[in-house]
Amino acid sequence: MNGITEKFNFSIIIAETTTRLLSVKLANLPISTLRLCKAVLSKALRSLFFFSMDDLFSSEDGDYLLDIDYQPYARKRPLSSRLDGEEYEETDDEETNRQKLYLVPYRWWKEAQRSVADQIGGILYTVLSNDDDADSEIVLDLRKEESSGTRDKAEERVSGREYALVNEASWLRTLKWYNDFRTSEEDARYPFVAEDQSQEVFPLQIRLSFSPKTNSLLVKISLKDNTVDLYRRACSIFSSQSEPLQIWDFSGQTSQFVMNEIINLPNISPGKPGKEIHLELHVHGFFVSTNETNERLAHRSKTENSFGKSRVKTNKSSDNLSSYLTLTDASLSGSDYRGIGLLGLTGLQNLGNTCFMNSAIQCLVHTPQLVDYFLGDYQKDINHENPLGMNGELALAFGELLRKLWVPGAMPVAPRMFKFKLAKFAPQFSGYNQHDSQEFTAFLLDGLHEDLNRVKCKPYIEAKDAEGRPDEEVAVEYWQNHLARNDSIIVDVCQGQYRSTLVCPVCKVVSVTFDPFMYLTLPLPSTTMRTMTLTVFSTDGIMLPTPFTITVPKYGRLKDLIDTLSVACSLRNDQALLVAEIYRNQIFRLLDEPSDSLALIRDDDKLVAYQLPKVSETYPLVVFSHQQLERPYTFGVMASNWKPFGVPLVARIQDLSSGSEIHNQFLKLLSPFLMPTEDVVNDYDGDDTGNAVNENSKMEDIDRSLVSDSDAGSDSGAENDFHLNTDFKFYFINNMGPVEIKMNEPVPISRFTKKLDVSVHWPDKMIEKYDTCLLSSLPEVFKPQLFARSPQESISLYRCLEGFLQEEPLGPDDMWYCPRCKKPRQANKKLDLWRLPEILVIHLKRFSYSQFFKNKLETYVDFPIHDLNLSNYISHIDVQLSNCYQLYAISNHYGGMGGGHYTAFVDHGHGRWYEFDDDRVFPVSEVRIKTSAAYVLFYRRVREV
């Protein structure tokens, strides 16, 4: 058994050594060669040892067998990330960020905590400093005060030097408060110039252990673990002085460490301290004076390094020891900004078409209430039982990302971990395709709400009808029911309430509900209306067809179209319009239902409107469709067939006793299309004067003179000889096929017929006498210009809000089930603002989609920056709440559909605006933030002036 164990251990040693050796020696080989070597080596080792290679390489080192970037002492990547398609890899800093400790002056901490609602309890330690060997090491003995749990009593006995030990989140929240307070009192021209070096943060490498003998904590700060400059600063802060040194621990790290050490006391030798752990302590807020010159420090560092007495530790933190930079107009990208005063000005790296995500995140991480919340103890609100949530993973990822973006002096952050978590629960955001920043914002806010919902078990609440109760009472009831199931920071900050009123168009029943909203989607005026072109045909035999372009509601009804068109064409009171859709030279359908939705009409449809007298509405409707003889040559032989052309003409005829009435009515409709031929006028019209009625009579006489005296010629049945005949032929279309209509014979139809379809065959002679081009010219409802750029429009945000609040019918795909009619109805809907949130998110609906086209509106929206007043647009006034808002962030979209780029404008406080373009951050003047690229606006409530 011992032999097997020794062989097993020897095998592991060989495997681990081989792994590291190959990673170093084969780093320069091609990838294909590396993969081949890996396969060969794996088979060789598998045949050499008597156990599975999967067990041998069960550690994550095996995954890096031939990795040219392998680092054996770096923290390994999580297995889940390696199995997922997302290329996510955490760095060493991400682990240490969770355990960072900060040492600050206690009075600075105490002053800042006055603005924090939740006070943090701490443990007070009295510090004894042993600096006998201060040239190489400082030893601090931390002994807990018995009454440290009660801060007020302990503070009465605190004197001298007082420090506070806090975690990163508490430090960031306090630092943000202090930074806002300090910058508000400074000159706006120099907002980021530090008064001294007291704001600088520098790291100290310390060793922490527990002493059972004295029941205290031992902290060692050694020169060999720190640079000379940092160790000198530590000596200045912790060296023995006449005043006592006391440290408050508000992080909870020391008590947790002591508890773990007490549990392990049986394993500790008597009289010896416990195991040392290495920590990085970040010191902030201490003014360090020095009497040593830079030359002496440089000489000392050089001397000690040459003799190997001190190991100068270099890391990323030591790069941030430069003094504060004064903000200029240059781009603050990468390492160009590192000062404490530049809190929250950290960019996000673009991982590949993730500018939409970066833009939305920058707007949210600069929302004041969300910053304060996620810099605090938000983990206590995570709901792990919510089936609609994400087990808190999205909230944790967002909170971690927010803290990284608010760390002073941070480099641009790569949000790989956040994107990995997001794609895990929202596959639509996986990969590297471009998405909509508003859709991403909506999903993120909803996901954060479900992760942070304080309601663990949602009760079932049945909504009650208003039943004539006051709206105030019903609104409160709806809101309380909503809070009983939804209670989170997102609801507290971002959700409001509006009143929705639906009216059935048939029975006029009214339904009123009060629904929550998280953002307002405001349509631009050009998206609420649409332009339509229709051609009006007159049936009086005088007017030519005339196209009219009108503007109607996008989701209006046919009645709106008819009313608008009636005004445009100056329709008389004794006339009515009959709207029809033309398809392939036939009437495809008649639009005769006033309540039909205009959304059913497509832009590429062709519509006509026939002017008909109202007195004839009870007469049968006769539809004349046109056909001409087509004689193409096929293999040298001429073939004949009838082909439809032109726009059908309609008329209502009272007397259908004979075919001559149909013939005469058709000639009357064709009168406006008659070609002005001089020969025809000279032969048949000797007088140039006459009214329209006489002219029509003469035209009928002209055409009748061309009719053959004998009907036998028309009955010959030879279609090839039809072109020799000079008159029209009429055929009645029924289910049995076409039936020719004779001039002096009765029409073979029933007296109850309401619609008669007549096919008119045109001879060549008649096609020459009439302008068939006018008869065939019919424009589309709307023809978009693919390459034409529309002129720049300018509208106010208030006008967009009015369009959002105006009454409009529901779309055909969004029908409302009427409780009285028991049927889906296209009801009229009216929205009213009832309760406004603290953070108002406004989405400008710039993108529109149709069956064939996608369009983006470049309309310039003039939105208020400092004084958005919604008092005139809210139905319920709460005197305790202000209705005024101030803009603090904008998500912009530049470019067109299917591409473009997203950026963000953010107000950093006191009118200082910055543009966040992925990892680039630079200042921008307030007058430049209003552009036609503004897409999502973020407002916060302010007091009314």
Long-range contacts (C-beta under 8 A, 24 or more apart in sequence): 7-49, 7-50, 8-51, 11-49, 11-51, 11-56, 12-56, 15-45, 15-56, 15-57, 16-61, 18-45, 19-61, 19-62, 19-64, 19-65, 19-70, 19-72, 20-70, 20-72, 22-65, 22-66, 23-64, 23-65, 23-66, 23-67, 23-68, 23-70, 23-72, 26-66, 26-68, 27-68, 28-68, 34-66, 34-68, 35-66, 37-66, 38-65, 38-66, 41-65, 81-420, 84-420, 84-424, 85-430, 86-416, 86-419, 86-420, 86-423, 86-430, 87-416, 88-416, 88-417, 88-419, 88-420, 89-416, 90-417, 93-316, 94-417, 96-280, 97-168, 97-400, 97-403, 97-404, 99-253, 99-279, 100-167, 100-168, 100-280, 100-282, 101-165, 101-166, 101-167, 101-168, 101-251, 101-253, 101-279, 101-280, 101-281, 101-282, 102-165, 102-166, 102-167, 102-168, 102-171, 102-201, 102-281, 102-282, 102-283, 102-284, 103-163, 103-164, 103-165, 103-247, 103-281, 103-282, 103-283, 103-284, 104-163, 104-164, 104-166, 104-171, 104-174, 104-283, 104-284, 104-285, 105-162, 105-163, 105-164, 105-285, 105-286, 106-158, 106-162, 106-163, 106-164, 106-246, 106-248, 107-162, 108-164, 108-178, 108-285, 109-164, 109-166, 109-174, 109-248, 109-250, 110-164, 112-174, 112-177, 112-178, 113-174, 115-177, 116-173, 116-174, 116-177, 118-376, 118-377, 119-151, 120-170, 120-250, 121-149, 121-151, 121-250, 122-148, 122-151, 122-164, 122-248, 122-249, 122-250, 123-148, 123-149, 123-248, 123-249, 123-254, 123-255, 124-148, 124-151, 124-154, 124-158, 124-246, 124-247, 124-248, 124-249, 125-217, 125-246, 125-247, 125-248, 125-249, 125-254, 126-244, 126-245, 126-246, 127-238, 127-244, 127-245, 127-246, 127-247, 129-238, 129-239, 129-240, 129-245, 131-235, 131-238, 131-239, 131-240, 134-235, 134-239, 135-223, 136-222, 136-223, 136-224, 137-220, 137-221, 137-222, 137-223, 138-220, 138-221, 138-222, 138-234, 138-235, 138-238, 138-239, 139-218, 139-219, 139-220, 140-218, 140-219, 140-220, 140-221, 140-238, 141-211, 141-214, 141-216, 141-217, 141-218, 142-216, 142-217, 142-218, 142-219, 142-247, 142-254, 143-214, 143-215, 143-216, 144-216, 145-246, 151-248, 158-246, 159-243, 159-244, 160-243, 160-244, 160-245, 160-246, 161-241, 161-243, 161-244, 161-245, 161-246, 162-246, 162-247, 162-248, 163-245, 163-246, 163-247, 163-248, 164-247, 164-248, 164-250, 165-247, 165-248, 165-249, 165-250, 165-251, 165-253, 165-254, 166-250, 166-251, 167-250, 167-251, 167-252, 167-253, 168-403, 168-407, 169-375, 169-376, 169-377, 169-403, 170-250, 170-251, 170-375, 170-376, 171-282, 171-284, 172-343, 172-375, 172-403, 172-406, 172-407, 173-372, 173-375, 173-376, 175-284, 175-340, 175-343, 175-408, 176-343, 176-344, 176-371, 176-372, 176-375, 176-406, 179-340, 179-341, 179-343, 180-909, 182-341, 183-341, 183-909, 183-910, 184-909, 184-910, 188-910, 188-911, 188-912, 190-326, 191-327, 191-341, 191-910, 191-912, 192-324, 192-325, 192-326, 192-327, 192-339, 192-341, 192-342, 193-324, 193-326, 193-341, 194-323, 194-324, 194-339, 194-340, 194-341, 196-287, 197-287, 197-288, 197-323, 198-285, 198-286, 198-287, 199-284, 199-285, 199-324, 199-339, 199-340, 199-341, 200-284, 200-321, 200-323, 200-340, 201-282, 201-283, 201-284, 201-320, 201-340, 201-408, 201-409, 202-230, 202-233, 202-282, 202-283, 202-317, 202-318, 202-321, 203-230, 203-280, 203-281, 203-282, 203-283, 203-315, 203-317, 203-318, 204-230, 204-234, 204-280, 204-281, 204-282, 204-283, 205-278, 205-279, 205-280, 205-281, 205-313, 206-278, 206-279, 206-280, 206-281, 207-276, 207-277, 207-278, 207-279, 208-257, 208-276, 208-277, 208-279, 209-273, 209-274, 209-275, 209-276, 209-277, 210-257, 210-258, 210-261, 210-262, 210-273, 210-274, 211-273, 211-274, 212-261, 212-265, 212-268, 212-270, 212-273, 212-274, 213-271, 217-254, 217-257, 217-258, 218-273, 220-276, 223-310, 224-309, 224-310, 224-311, 225-278, 225-311, 225-313, 226-313, 227-301, 227-312, 227-313, 227-314, 227-318, 228-297, 228-300, 228-301, 228-304, 228-310, 228-312, 229-297, 229-321, 230-318, 232-288, 232-290, 232-292, 232-297, 233-283, 233-286, 233-288, 234-283, 236-286, 236-288, 236-289, 236-290, 237-283, 237-286, 237-288, 280-317, 282-317, 284-340, 320-409, 327-923, 329-922, 329-923, 330-922, 331-920, 331-921, 331-922, 332-920, 332-921, 332-922, 332-923, 333-412, 333-919, 333-920, 333-921, 333-922, 334-411, 334-412, 334-919, 335-411, 337-409, 337-921, 338-408, 338-409, 339-408, 339-409, 340-408, 340-409, 341-408, 342-408, 342-409, 343-406, 343-408, 344-371, 344-405, 344-406, 344-908, 345-908, 345-914, 345-921, 346-404, 346-405, 346-406, 346-407, 346-410, 346-411, 346-412, 346-413, 346-921, 347-412, 347-413, 347-916, 347-917, 347-918, 347-919, 347-920, 347-921, 348-405, 348-412, 348-413, 348-414, 348-415, 348-916, 348-918, 348-919, 349-412, 349-413, 349-414, 349-415, 349-918, 349-919, 350-918, 350-919, 351-414, 351-415, 351-416, 351-419, 351-432, 352-432, 353-432, 353-433, 353-434, 354-415, 354-419, 354-432, 355-434, 355-901, 355-902, 355-903, 355-918, 356-434, 356-435, 356-436, 356-437, 356-440, 356-902, 357-415, 357-419, 357-422, 357-429, 357-435, 357-437, 357-440, 358-415, 358-902, 358-904, 358-916, 358-918, 359-437, 359-891, 359-892, 359-902, 359-903, 359-904, 359-916, 360-437, 360-438, 360-440, 360-441, 360-444, 360-891, 360-902, 360-904, 360-936, 361-401, 361-415, 361-418, 362-405, 362-889, 362-904, 362-906, 362-916, 363-441, 363-889, 363-890, 363-891, 363-904, 363-906, 363-936, 363-938, 364-441, 364-444, 364-445, 365-401, 365-402, 365-405, 365-406, 366-888, 366-889, 366-906, 366-907, 366-908, 367-493, 367-839, 367-888, 367-889, 367-938, 367-940, 368-888, 368-940, 369-489, 369-492, 369-493, 369-838, 369-839, 370-402, 370-489, 370-493, 371-402, 371-406, 373-489, 374-398, 374-399, 374-402, 374-403, 375-402, 375-403, 375-406, 378-452, 378-489, 381-452, 381-454, 381-488, 381-489, 382-451, 382-452, 383-450, 383-451, 383-452, 383-453, 383-454, 383-455, 383-456, 385-456, 385-457, 386-450, 386-451, 386-453, 386-456, 388-450, 389-447, 389-450, 389-451, 389-453, 390-421, 390-424, 390-425, 390-447, 390-450, 390-451, 391-451, 392-451, 393-421, 393-424, 393-425, 393-451, 394-421, 394-422, 394-425, 394-444, 394-447, 394-448, 394-451, 395-447, 395-448, 395-451, 395-452, 396-421, 397-421, 397-422, 398-444, 398-448, 412-918, 412-919, 434-898, 434-899, 434-900, 436-847, 437-891, 437-893, 437-902, 437-935, 437-936, 438-519, 438-843, 438-891, 438-935, 438-936, 441-519, 441-841, 441-891, 441-936, 442-518, 442-519, 445-490, 445-494, 445-518, 446-490, 446-518, 448-488, 448-489, 448-490, 449-486, 449-488, 449-490, 449-491, 452-488, 452-489, 452-490, 453-486, 453-487, 453-488, 454-487, 454-488, 455-484, 455-485, 455-486, 455-487, 458-484, 458-485, 459-484, 459-485, 461-485, 463-513, 466-512, 471-499, 471-512, 471-514, 471-875, 471-876, 472-876, 474-512, 474-514, 475-499, 475-514, 475-834, 475-835, 475-876, 478-513, 478-514, 478-515, 479-514, 479-516, 479-835, 482-516, 486-516, 490-518, 491-516, 492-838, 493-837, 493-838, 493-839, 494-518, 494-519, 494-837, 494-838, 494-839, 494-841, 495-837, 496-833, 496-834, 496-835, 496-836, 496-837, 496-840, 497-834, 497-835, 498-831, 498-832, 498-833, 498-834, 498-835, 499-831, 499-832, 499-833, 499-834, 499-875, 500-829, 500-830, 500-831, 501-829, 501-830, 501-831, 501-832, 502-816, 502-827, 502-828, 502-829, 503-827, 503-828, 503-830, 504-816, 504-818, 504-820, 504-821, 504-825, 504-827, 505-595, 505-809, 505-825, 505-826, 505-827, 505-828, 506-818, 506-821, 506-825, 507-818, 507-820, 507-821, 509-818, 509-819, 509-820, 509-821, 511-816, 511-819, 514-834, 518-837, 518-841, 519-841, 519-842, 519-843, 519-936, 520-801, 520-804, 520-840, 520-841, 520-842, 520-843, 521-804, 521-843, 521-845, 522-797, 522-800, 522-801, 522-803, 522-804, 522-842, 522-843, 522-844, 522-845, 523-800, 523-803, 523-804, 523-845, 524-795, 524-800, 524-803, 524-844, 524-845, 524-846, 524-857, 524-859, 524-861, 525-795, 525-799, 525-800, 525-803, 525-859, 526-793, 526-857, 526-859, 527-554, 527-845, 527-848, 527-857, 528-553, 528-554, 528-803, 528-806, 528-808, 529-553, 529-554, 530-554, 530-598, 530-782, 531-782, 532-561, 532-598, 532-601, 532-607, 532-781, 532-782, 533-607, 533-779, 533-780, 533-781, 533-782, 534-561, 534-565, 534-579, 534-607, 534-608, 534-609, 534-781, 535-607, 535-608, 535-609, 535-647, 535-778, 535-779, 536-565, 536-569, 536-577, 536-608, 536-609, 536-610, 536-611, 537-608, 537-609, 537-610, 537-611, 537-647, 537-649, 537-650, 538-611, 538-672, 539-610, 539-611, 539-612, 539-613, 539-649, 539-650, 539-651, 539-652, 539-669, 540-611, 541-668, 541-669, 541-671, 541-672, 541-692, 541-696, 542-671, 542-672, 542-692, 543-672, 544-672, 544-673, 544-774, 545-608, 545-647, 545-774, 545-775, 545-777, 547-779, 552-598, 553-598, 553-808, 553-809, 554-598, 554-599, 555-597, 555-598, 555-599, 555-808, 555-809, 555-810, 555-811, 556-597, 556-598, 556-808, 556-809, 557-594, 557-595, 557-596, 557-597, 557-598, 557-809, 557-826, 558-591, 558-593, 558-594, 558-595, 558-596, 558-597, 558-598, 559-594, 559-595, 560-598, 561-598, 562-594, 562-609, 565-609, 569-609, 569-611, 571-611, 574-613, 574-614, 574-615, 575-611, 575-612, 575-613, 575-614, 576-611, 576-612, 576-613, 576-614, 576-617, 577-609, 577-610, 577-611, 577-612, 578-609, 578-610, 578-612, 578-650, 579-607, 579-608, 579-609, 580-607, 580-608, 580-609, 580-610, 580-650, 581-605, 581-606, 581-607, 582-606, 582-607, 582-608, 582-647, 582-648, 582-778, 584-644, 585-625, 585-626, 585-644, 585-645, 585-646, 585-647, 585-648, 586-625, 586-644, 586-648, 587-623, 587-625, 587-648, 587-650, 595-826, 597-809, 597-811, 597-812, 597-826, 599-811, 599-812, 600-812, 601-781, 602-781, 602-850, 602-851, 603-780, 603-781, 603-782, 603-783, 603-784, 603-850, 603-852, 603-853, 604-780, 604-781, 604-783, 604-852, 605-780, 605-781, 606-778, 606-779, 606-780, 606-781, 607-781, 608-647, 608-778, 610-650, 612-650, 612-651, 612-652, 613-652, 616-652, 616-654, 617-652, 619-652, 619-653, 619-654, 620-652, 620-653, 620-656, 620-753, 620-754, 620-755, 620-756, 621-650, 621-651, 621-652, 621-754, 621-755, 621-756, 622-650, 622-651, 622-652, 622-653, 622-656, 622-662, 622-665, 622-755, 622-756, 622-758, 623-648, 623-649, 623-650, 623-755, 623-756, 623-757, 623-758, 624-648, 624-649, 624-650, 624-651, 624-666, 624-669, 624-758, 624-760, 625-757, 625-758, 625-759, 625-760, 626-760, 626-762, 626-772, 626-775, 627-759, 627-760, 627-761, 627-762, 628-761, 628-762, 628-767, 629-719, 629-722, 629-723, 629-761, 629-762, 629-763, 629-764, 640-719, 640-720, 642-761, 645-772, 645-775, 645-776, 646-772, 646-775, 646-776, 647-775, 647-776, 647-778, 656-747, 656-749, 656-756, 657-746, 657-747, 658-743, 658-744, 658-745, 658-746, 658-747, 659-730, 659-741, 659-742, 659-743, 659-744, 659-745, 659-747, 660-743, 660-744, 662-730, 662-741, 662-747, 662-758, 663-728, 663-730, 663-743, 664-700, 666-728, 666-730, 666-758, 666-760, 667-699, 667-700, 667-703, 668-696, 668-700, 670-770, 671-695, 671-696, 671-699, 673-770, 673-771, 673-772, 673-774, 673-775, 674-699, 674-769, 674-770, 674-771, 675-768, 675-769, 675-770, 675-771, 677-769, 680-769, 703-727, 706-765, 711-742, 711-743, 722-761, 722-763, 723-763, 723-764, 723-765, 725-763, 726-763, 726-765, 726-766, 727-763, 727-766, 728-760, 728-761, 728-762, 728-763, 728-766, 729-760, 729-761, 730-758, 730-759, 730-760, 730-761, 731-758, 731-759, 731-760, 731-761, 732-756, 732-757, 732-758, 733-757, 733-758, 733-759, 784-853, 784-855, 790-858, 792-858, 792-859, 792-860, 792-932, 793-859, 793-860, 794-859, 794-860, 794-861, 794-862, 795-859, 795-860, 795-861, 795-862, 796-861, 796-862, 796-863, 797-842, 797-861, 797-862, 797-863, 797-864, 797-868, 797-937, 798-873, 800-844, 800-861, 801-870, 801-873, 802-873, 804-831, 805-830, 805-831, 805-832, 805-833, 805-873, 806-830, 832-874, 832-875, 833-870, 833-873, 833-874, 833-875, 834-874, 834-875, 834-876, 835-876, 835-878, 836-870, 836-874, 836-881, 836-883, 836-941, 837-941, 838-940, 838-941, 839-938, 839-939, 839-940, 839-941, 840-868, 840-885, 840-938, 840-939, 840-940, 840-941, 841-936, 841-937, 841-938, 841-939, 842-936, 842-937, 842-938, 842-939, 843-935, 843-936, 844-934, 844-935, 844-936, 844-937, 846-893, 846-935, 847-897, 854-897, 854-898, 855-897, 856-896, 856-897, 858-932, 859-932, 860-930, 860-931, 860-932, 861-932, 861-934, 862-930, 863-887, 863-930, 863-934, 863-937, 865-926, 865-929, 865-930, 867-945, 868-939, 869-944, 881-941, 882-941, 882-942, 882-943, 882-944, 883-944, 884-941, 884-942, 884-943, 884-944, 884-945, 885-939, 885-940, 885-941, 885-942, 886-939, 886-940, 886-942, 887-937, 887-938, 887-939, 888-938, 888-939, 888-940, 889-937, 889-938, 890-929, 890-934, 890-935, 890-936, 890-937, 890-938, 891-935, 891-936, 891-938, 892-931, 892-933, 892-934, 892-935, 893-933, 893-935, 894-933, 902-935, 903-933, 905-929
